[in-house]
Amino acid sequence: MMKKLFLLLPLAVSVVMYVTSCKKKVLTCPEYESKFMQEWFPYSTNNNVFYFSTGDGMRDTLTTNAIVERSQVVPEQTEGFEQWAEHCSVGSIISSTTNAEHPHWLHMNLNHITRGLMEGERMEFEFGAMSIVLYINGGEFSGKLALESLGKYWYDKLDTLKANGREYYDVVMLSVVDLSVFKDQPEPYQVDKVYIAEGKGIIGYRNYQQSKEYWVE
């Protein structure tokens, strides 16, 4: 009897080790791929200051912060009746410096997500009061808006655009179609159009209250 037990012991240990290894499978996340951001928003990791002006001399300032890249495991979470599975969070964020004493320092937050809880590569684009979620495909804007952005915003693509004495190519125009997004927002945040050029980043925008377009200098 004891001999049989000794023979069965290695088998039992192997089964336990197999089950344990299956339960404790380690999630590994890929490194962040920055090609899209480098090609569409080529801002350096140091603070960059950009000036935007109108034809009649009004001026706004955009100061970008350092790029923060991430590739990390987000543990399983439960909040009320909602539960999130363990997943990878891979992407980068570029934000702007704002200051209450400088109301014309523009608010911007670019969150590029290549891997997350939701499927599909996307960008959470915030500029002023705009807050748009767009899908990215093959390192390009796909032209598709996420469900939460439909009915509030519009996407358009321009082959060329001439502004402020310059000519731009492959320009993406994002615009507001539901003006309720401006509710309780100060005037500088009431941006209803943004122009983005490949290789240049944000090249211009329109202030809804002022009915004026600002272009990068």
Secondary structure, 3 states (H helix, E strand, C coil): CHHHHHHHHHHHHHHHHHHHHHHCCCCCCCCCCCHHHHHHCCCCCCCEEEEEECCCCCEEEEEECCCEEEEEEECCEEECCEEECCEEEEEEEEEECCECCECCECCEEEEEEEECCCCCCEEEEEECCEEEEEEEECCEEEEEECHHHECCEEEEEEEEEEECCEEEEEEEEEEECCHHHHCCCCHHHCEEEEEEECCCEEEEEEECCCCEEEEEC
